[in-house]
Amino acid sequence: WMVSFMLLGHFISPLPTGYLMDWFGRKRTCLCLSILPFTSWLLVFFASSPIDLYIARFTAGLWIGVTTTIMPLYVGEIASPKIRDSLMTINNLLMNFGVLFTFVIGPYVSYHILAFCCECLTVLYFCLFLPMPESPHYYLKQQKRDDAFDVLSWLRTGESKENVEHEIGRIQKATEELKLQKGTLKDIFIDDGNRKAITISITYAILKRMSGSGVMQAYASITLPKKTLGVLNPNTCVIIIGFISLFSALFSTGLAVKYRRRILLTVSGSGCAITMALVSAWFYMKYFTSVTVDGFSDIVFLSIALYYFFFNIGLGPNGTSIKGEIFSANVKALSSSLTSLVVAFTGFLINEFYLIIADDIGMYMNFVIFSIASTLAVVFTWTYMPDTHNLTLEEIREVLRTGTKKKQISNDLSIEK
C-alpha cells in the first residue's frame, strides 16, 4: 500500500486541477499547488509513524496528478511546432533525473538528509518557474489579447511582429469557434475530433502503463536476481538502470526532431515487447520447467535495462506529447484530467496485482502482459494515431476532425516560415 497510496492521490487530483487551470491559469495553478510536494517532503522529514508516510505519499500523488494534467498542455501551448516534440521529451528526461537522484544518493545519506535534498529541489522549482510566462492560449480564452501578444512575442524572440500577430490571430480564431461549446463531458464524445482525441490519449496512456515501466521500478529489488554479472546486487542494478534511463531520455530529445513519432514508437514498442518476452521466458523456464537457467540470470537484468532504453526513446515521452497537442481548446482541461485519471487508475491496478499475479500464476505472466501491451502500442500507432510532425495545434485538431489539413491553415504556416 505504500506504493499504491501515491497512485491513489494521483487518481483524485486531475479533475479538480482541470477546472482550476481553466479558471486560475496554468502557471498560477502550478505555483499555488506546489505546496503539495513541499508538504509531502516535510511530512517525510518529520515522520514519526507509518501514517505520516502514507499521508506524504498520498500528497505526492496529488502533485503528480497536477503536473501530468497541466504540464503537457502548458508546453504544447507555448512551444512552436518545430520544437514542440523535443520540449515534450524534457519532462521524461527530468523525471528520470529525479528518480536517478534518489537512487544514487539515497543509499549513502541519512533518511532526513535525503528528504531535505528533495525539499530543496521543490523550492528550486518554485523559484525557477515563478518568472515563466502564462500560456497565451489561456490569456486569449480570458479575452486578454494584449497579454497574449506580449507573452508570445517573448516566446517567439526573433520572429517578426507580423508573424506573432498572425499566430495570435490563428489561435484566437480557433478559440472563438469553440466558444459556444462549454467543454463538458458531452462535448468530448459528440464531436468526432474530440472523441478520436480522447480515444487516442486514453488508449495510449493505458498501454504505456501496462508496458510495465512504473511497476518494475517499484518492485525492482524483488524482481531482479540476487546477483547479476556475478557481483551486482539488485540495488546496484537499479542505479545502473537509472543511468540508462537518463541517457536514453536525453538521447530522445534529439531523436524527436530527426524522426517522426510513428517511427520512434515502432522501434520503442518493438524493443520493449522483445525484452519483456525474454524476461518472461526466463522466469517461466526457471519455475515451470526442468530447464536450468540460473547460469543465464544476467538475461533478466540486461533485458530490463534494454527495456528502459527503448521505453525512453518512444513510449515514455510520447504520452506527454500526445496529450499536449490533440485536444480542442474547449475540452483541453477536462480531457487532460480524464487521461491523467485513467493513468493513475491503471497504475494503481498494475501495482496492486503485480505481486498477486506473481504469487498465484507466476512472475512470468507479468512480463507476458508487459510484452503484449508494448506490441499493441505499436499496432495502435499505425492504425489509429495521426502523424502530427511539425503541425500547429490547430492543424492537428483539423486532422483529427477530417483526416486532412485545411489548405488555408497550411498556407498560413508557410507564410510564417
C-alpha positions as CSV (number, residue, x, y, z in Angstrom):
1,W,0.0,0.0,0.0
2,M,2.9,2.4,0.5
3,V,3.5,2.1,-3.3
4,S,-0.2,2.4,-4.2
5,F,-1.0,5.4,-1.9
6,M,0.8,7.8,-4.3
7,L,-1.3,6.4,-7.2
8,L,-4.4,7.0,-5.1
9,G,-3.5,10.7,-4.8
10,H,-2.7,10.8,-8.5
11,F,-6.2,9.4,-9.2
12,I,-8.0,12.1,-7.1
13,S,-6.4,15.4,-8.2
14,P,-6.7,15.5,-12.1
15,L,-10.3,16.6,-12.3
16,P,-10.2,19.5,-9.9
17,T,-6.9,20.5,-11.4
18,G,-8.5,20.7,-14.8
19,Y,-11.1,23.2,-13.6
20,L,-8.5,25.2,-11.7
21,M,-6.2,25.6,-14.7
22,D,-9.0,27.0,-16.8
23,W,-10.2,29.3,-14.1
24,F,-7.0,30.4,-12.5
25,G,-4.4,29.8,-15.2
26,R,-1.8,27.1,-16.0
27,K,1.1,28.8,-14.4
28,R,-0.6,30.1,-11.2
29,T,-2.3,26.7,-10.6
30,C,1.1,25.0,-10.7
31,L,2.7,27.6,-8.5
32,C,-0.1,27.6,-5.9
33,L,-0.3,23.8,-5.7
34,S,3.5,23.4,-5.4
35,I,2.6,23.5,-1.7
36,L,1.8,19.8,-2.2
37,P,5.3,18.4,-2.8
38,F,6.7,20.8,-0.2
39,T,4.2,19.4,2.3
40,S,5.0,15.9,1.2
41,W,8.7,16.1,1.9
42,L,8.1,18.0,5.1
43,L,6.0,15.1,6.3
44,V,8.7,12.6,5.3
45,F,11.3,14.6,7.2
46,F,9.3,14.8,10.4
47,A,7.5,11.4,10.1
48,S,7.2,9.6,13.4
49,S,4.8,6.8,12.3
50,P,3.8,4.9,9.1
51,I,0.6,7.0,8.9
52,D,2.8,10.1,8.3
53,L,4.4,8.4,5.4
54,Y,1.1,7.3,4.0
55,I,-0.1,10.9,4.0
56,A,3.2,12.0,2.5
57,R,2.9,9.5,-0.4
58,F,-0.8,10.5,-0.9
59,T,0.2,14.2,-1.1
60,A,3.0,13.5,-3.5
61,G,0.4,11.6,-5.7
62,L,-1.9,14.7,-5.7
63,W,1.0,16.7,-7.1
64,I,1.7,14.1,-9.8
65,G,-1.9,14.4,-10.8
66,V,-1.5,18.2,-11.0
67,T,1.7,18.1,-13.2
68,T,0.5,15.3,-15.5
69,T,-2.7,17.3,-16.2
70,I,-1.2,20.8,-16.6
71,M,2.3,20.3,-17.9
72,P,1.6,18.7,-21.3
73,L,-1.0,21.4,-22.1
74,Y,1.2,24.2,-21.0
75,V,4.2,23.1,-23.0
76,G,2.1,22.4,-26.0
77,E,0.6,25.9,-25.9
78,I,3.8,27.8,-25.5
79,A,6.0,25.8,-28.0
80,S,6.3,26.3,-31.7
81,P,5.7,23.3,-33.9
82,K,9.4,22.8,-34.8
83,I,10.5,22.3,-31.2
84,R,7.3,21.0,-29.5
85,D,8.2,17.3,-29.7
86,S,11.7,18.0,-28.2
87,L,10.3,20.1,-25.4
88,M,7.8,17.4,-24.6
89,T,10.6,14.9,-24.1
90,I,12.2,17.1,-21.5
91,N,9.6,16.1,-19.0
92,N,10.6,12.5,-19.3
93,L,14.2,13.4,-19.1
94,L,13.8,15.4,-15.8
95,M,11.6,12.7,-14.3
96,N,14.3,10.1,-15.0
97,F,16.8,12.6,-13.4
98,G,14.7,12.8,-10.3
99,V,14.4,9.0,-10.0
100,L,18.1,8.6,-10.5
101,F,18.8,11.4,-8.0
102,T,17.1,9.4,-5.2
103,F,18.6,6.1,-6.3
104,V,22.1,7.4,-6.3
105,I,22.2,9.5,-3.1
106,G,19.5,7.5,-1.1
107,P,21.8,4.6,-0.1
108,Y,24.6,6.9,1.0
109,V,22.9,9.6,3.1
110,S,20.5,9.5,6.1
111,Y,16.8,9.4,5.7
112,H,16.5,13.1,6.8
113,I,19.2,14.4,4.5
114,L,17.5,12.7,1.5
115,A,14.2,14.4,2.5
116,F,15.9,17.7,2.9
117,C,17.6,17.5,-0.5
118,C,14.3,16.7,-2.2
119,E,12.7,19.6,-0.4
120,C,15.4,21.9,-1.7
121,L,14.5,20.8,-5.3
122,T,10.9,21.7,-4.6
123,V,11.9,25.2,-3.6
124,L,14.2,25.5,-6.6
125,Y,11.3,24.5,-8.9
126,F,9.1,27.3,-7.4
127,C,11.9,29.9,-7.8
128,L,12.7,28.9,-11.4
129,F,9.0,28.7,-12.5
130,L,8.0,31.9,-10.9
131,P,9.3,34.2,-13.8
132,M,7.9,31.9,-16.5
133,P,5.0,33.3,-18.7
134,E,1.4,32.2,-18.6
135,S,0.1,30.4,-21.6
136,P,-1.0,32.7,-24.5
137,H,-3.9,30.3,-25.1
138,Y,-5.2,30.9,-21.6
139,Y,-4.9,34.7,-22.0
140,L,-6.9,34.6,-25.2
141,K,-9.6,32.4,-23.6
142,Q,-9.8,35.2,-20.9
143,Q,-10.0,37.8,-23.7
144,K,-6.7,39.4,-22.7
145,R,-5.2,39.8,-26.2
146,D,-2.5,42.3,-25.3
147,D,-1.2,40.0,-22.6
148,A,-1.2,37.1,-25.0
149,F,0.7,39.1,-27.6
150,D,3.3,40.2,-25.0
151,V,3.8,36.6,-23.9
152,L,4.0,35.2,-27.5
153,S,6.4,37.9,-28.5
154,W,8.7,36.9,-25.7
155,L,8.4,33.2,-26.5
156,R,9.0,33.8,-30.2
157,T,12.0,36.0,-29.8
158,G,13.5,36.7,-33.3
159,E,10.1,36.4,-35.0
160,S,8.7,39.5,-36.7
161,K,5.7,41.3,-35.2
162,E,3.6,40.3,-38.2
163,N,4.3,36.6,-37.6
164,V,3.4,36.9,-33.9
165,E,0.2,38.8,-34.8
166,H,-0.6,36.1,-37.3
167,E,-0.2,33.3,-34.8
168,I,-2.3,35.2,-32.2
169,G,-5.0,35.6,-34.8
170,R,-4.9,31.9,-35.7
171,I,-5.2,30.9,-32.0
172,Q,-7.9,33.4,-31.4
173,K,-9.9,32.2,-34.4
174,A,-9.8,28.6,-33.1
175,T,-10.8,29.8,-29.6
176,E,-13.7,31.8,-30.9
177,E,-15.0,28.9,-33.0
178,L,-15.2,26.8,-29.9
179,K,-16.5,29.4,-27.5
180,L,-20.2,28.3,-27.9
181,Q,-19.3,24.8,-26.7
182,K,-18.9,24.8,-23.0
183,G,-16.4,22.0,-22.8
184,T,-18.5,19.4,-21.0
185,L,-18.1,15.7,-20.9
186,K,-20.8,15.5,-23.6
187,D,-18.7,17.8,-25.9
188,I,-15.8,15.4,-25.8
189,F,-17.9,12.5,-27.1
190,I,-20.3,14.1,-29.6
191,D,-17.5,15.8,-31.6
192,D,-15.7,13.5,-34.0
193,G,-12.3,15.2,-33.4
194,N,-12.6,15.3,-29.6
195,R,-13.9,11.7,-29.5
196,K,-10.9,10.5,-31.5
197,A,-8.5,12.6,-29.5
198,I,-9.7,11.2,-26.1
199,T,-9.7,7.6,-27.5
200,I,-6.1,8.1,-28.7
201,S,-5.0,9.7,-25.4
202,I,-6.6,7.2,-23.0
203,T,-5.7,4.1,-25.1
204,Y,-2.1,5.1,-25.3
205,A,-2.0,6.0,-21.6
206,I,-3.3,2.5,-20.7
207,L,-0.9,0.7,-23.0
208,K,2.0,2.8,-21.7
209,R,1.2,2.0,-18.1
210,M,0.6,-1.7,-18.9
211,S,4.0,-1.9,-20.6
212,G,5.4,-2.1,-17.1
213,S,7.8,0.8,-16.6
214,G,6.4,2.1,-13.4
215,V,5.7,-1.2,-11.6
216,M,9.2,-2.6,-12.5
217,Q,10.8,0.4,-10.8
218,A,8.7,0.0,-7.7
219,Y,9.4,-3.7,-7.4
220,A,12.9,-4.0,-8.9
221,S,14.5,-5.1,-5.7
222,I,12.4,-8.2,-5.5
223,T,12.2,-8.9,-9.3
224,L,15.9,-8.8,-10.2
225,P,18.1,-11.8,-9.4
226,K,20.1,-11.5,-6.2
227,K,23.4,-11.5,-8.2
228,T,23.9,-10.1,-11.7
229,L,27.1,-10.4,-13.7
230,G,28.4,-12.2,-10.7
231,V,28.8,-9.2,-8.4
232,L,25.9,-6.7,-8.8
233,N,23.1,-6.8,-6.2
234,P,19.5,-5.5,-7.1
235,N,20.1,-2.0,-5.6
236,T,23.2,-1.5,-7.8
237,C,21.3,-2.8,-10.8
238,V,18.5,-0.3,-10.1
239,I,21.1,2.6,-10.2
240,I,22.6,1.3,-13.5
241,I,19.1,1.1,-15.0
242,G,18.5,4.7,-13.7
243,F,21.6,5.9,-15.6
244,I,20.5,4.1,-18.8
245,S,17.0,5.7,-18.5
246,L,18.5,9.1,-18.1
247,F,20.9,8.6,-21.0
248,S,18.1,7.3,-23.3
249,A,15.8,10.1,-22.3
250,L,18.5,12.7,-23.2
251,F,19.0,10.8,-26.4
252,S,15.3,11.0,-27.2
253,T,15.3,14.8,-27.3
254,G,17.4,14.7,-30.4
255,L,15.5,11.8,-31.9
256,A,12.2,13.7,-31.6
257,V,13.5,16.3,-34.0
258,K,15.0,14.0,-36.5
259,Y,12.4,11.2,-36.7
260,R,8.6,11.1,-36.9
261,R,6.7,9.9,-33.9
262,R,5.4,6.7,-35.6
263,I,9.0,5.6,-36.3
264,L,10.1,6.2,-32.7
265,L,7.0,4.5,-31.3
266,T,7.5,1.5,-33.5
267,V,11.2,1.0,-32.6
268,S,10.4,1.7,-28.9
269,G,7.4,-0.6,-28.6
270,S,9.0,-3.4,-30.6
271,G,12.1,-3.2,-28.4
272,C,10.0,-3.2,-25.2
273,A,8.0,-6.2,-26.4
274,I,11.0,-8.3,-27.3
275,T,12.9,-7.6,-24.0
276,M,9.8,-8.3,-21.9
277,A,9.3,-11.6,-23.8
278,L,12.8,-12.6,-22.9
279,V,12.3,-11.9,-19.2
280,S,9.0,-13.8,-19.3
281,A,10.7,-16.8,-20.9
282,W,13.4,-16.8,-18.3
283,F,11.0,-16.8,-15.4
284,Y,8.8,-19.4,-17.0
285,M,11.7,-21.8,-17.6
286,K,13.1,-21.3,-14.1
287,Y,9.9,-22.1,-12.2
288,F,7.8,-24.2,-14.6
289,T,10.2,-26.4,-16.5
290,S,13.1,-28.6,-15.7
291,V,15.5,-26.4,-17.7
292,T,18.3,-25.0,-15.6
293,V,18.6,-21.2,-16.4
294,D,20.4,-20.0,-13.2
295,G,23.5,-19.5,-15.3
296,F,21.6,-17.1,-17.6
297,S,20.2,-14.9,-14.9
298,D,22.1,-11.9,-16.4
299,I,19.5,-12.0,-19.2
300,V,16.9,-10.6,-16.7
301,F,18.9,-7.5,-15.8
302,L,20.2,-6.9,-19.4
303,S,16.7,-7.3,-20.9
304,I,15.1,-4.9,-18.3
305,A,18.0,-2.4,-18.8
306,L,17.4,-2.6,-22.6
307,Y,13.7,-2.2,-22.0
308,Y,14.2,1.1,-20.3
309,F,16.4,2.3,-23.1
310,F,13.7,1.5,-25.7
311,F,10.9,2.8,-23.4
312,N,12.5,6.2,-23.0
313,I,13.1,6.9,-26.7
314,G,9.4,6.4,-27.6
315,L,6.7,5.1,-25.3
316,G,7.8,7.1,-22.3
317,P,8.0,10.7,-23.7
318,N,5.4,10.5,-26.4
319,G,2.5,10.0,-24.0
320,T,3.1,13.5,-22.8
321,S,3.4,14.9,-26.3
322,I,0.1,13.3,-27.4
323,K,-1.9,14.7,-24.5
324,G,-0.4,18.2,-25.0
325,E,-1.4,18.7,-28.6
326,I,-4.5,16.8,-29.7
327,F,-7.4,18.3,-27.7
328,S,-9.6,21.2,-28.7
329,A,-9.3,24.4,-26.6
330,N,-12.8,24.0,-25.0
331,V,-12.1,20.5,-23.7
332,K,-8.4,20.6,-23.1
333,A,-8.6,20.8,-19.3
334,L,-11.3,18.1,-18.9
335,S,-9.7,15.7,-21.4
336,S,-6.3,16.0,-19.9
337,S,-7.8,15.4,-16.5
338,L,-9.6,12.3,-17.6
339,T,-6.5,10.9,-19.2
340,S,-4.5,11.5,-16.0
341,L,-7.2,9.9,-14.0
342,V,-7.1,6.8,-16.2
343,V,-3.3,6.7,-16.0
344,A,-3.5,6.8,-12.2
345,F,-6.2,4.1,-12.0
346,T,-4.4,1.8,-14.4
347,G,-1.1,2.3,-12.5
348,F,-2.9,1.5,-9.2
349,L,-4.3,-1.7,-10.6
350,I,-1.0,-2.8,-12.0
351,N,0.9,-2.1,-8.8
352,E,-1.7,-4.0,-6.7
353,F,-1.9,-7.0,-9.0
354,Y,1.8,-7.4,-9.7
355,L,2.6,-9.4,-6.6
356,I,-0.8,-11.2,-6.7
357,I,-0.1,-12.4,-10.3
358,A,3.4,-13.4,-9.3
359,D,2.2,-15.5,-6.4
360,D,-0.9,-17.0,-8.0
361,I,0.2,-17.6,-11.6
362,G,3.9,-16.9,-11.8
363,M,6.2,-13.9,-12.2
364,Y,6.5,-14.7,-15.9
365,M,2.8,-13.7,-16.5
366,N,3.5,-10.1,-15.5
367,F,6.1,-9.8,-18.3
368,V,3.8,-11.5,-20.8
369,I,1.3,-8.7,-20.1
370,F,4.0,-6.1,-20.5
371,S,5.1,-7.6,-23.8
372,I,1.6,-7.8,-25.2
373,A,0.9,-4.2,-24.2
374,S,4.0,-3.0,-25.9
375,T,3.1,-4.9,-29.1
376,L,-0.4,-3.4,-29.0
377,A,1.1,0.1,-28.7
378,V,2.9,-0.4,-32.0
379,V,-0.3,-1.7,-33.7
380,F,-2.3,1.2,-32.3
381,T,0.3,3.7,-33.5
382,W,0.0,2.6,-37.1
383,T,-3.8,2.0,-37.2
384,Y,-5.2,5.0,-35.3
385,M,-2.6,7.6,-34.4
386,P,-2.2,10.6,-36.8
387,D,1.1,12.0,-37.8
388,T,1.5,15.4,-36.1
389,H,5.1,16.2,-37.0
390,N,5.7,19.9,-37.5
391,L,1.9,20.7,-37.4
392,T,0.4,23.6,-35.4
393,L,-2.1,22.7,-32.7
394,E,-4.9,24.0,-35.0
395,E,-3.8,21.8,-37.9
396,I,-3.6,18.7,-35.6
397,R,-7.2,19.2,-34.5
398,E,-8.3,19.7,-38.1
399,V,-6.6,16.3,-39.0
400,L,-8.5,14.6,-36.1
401,R,-11.8,16.1,-37.3
402,T,-11.5,15.5,-41.0
403,G,-8.4,13.3,-41.6
404,T,-6.8,16.1,-43.6
405,K,-5.4,19.7,-43.1
406,K,-7.3,22.7,-44.3
407,K,-5.4,24.2,-47.2
408,Q,-5.8,27.7,-45.7
409,I,-4.1,26.7,-42.5
410,S,-1.2,25.0,-44.3
411,N,-0.7,28.1,-46.5
412,D,-0.7,30.3,-43.4
413,L,2.0,28.2,-41.9
414,S,4.2,28.5,-44.9
415,I,3.8,32.3,-44.8
416,E,5.0,32.3,-41.2
417,K,8.1,30.3,-42.2
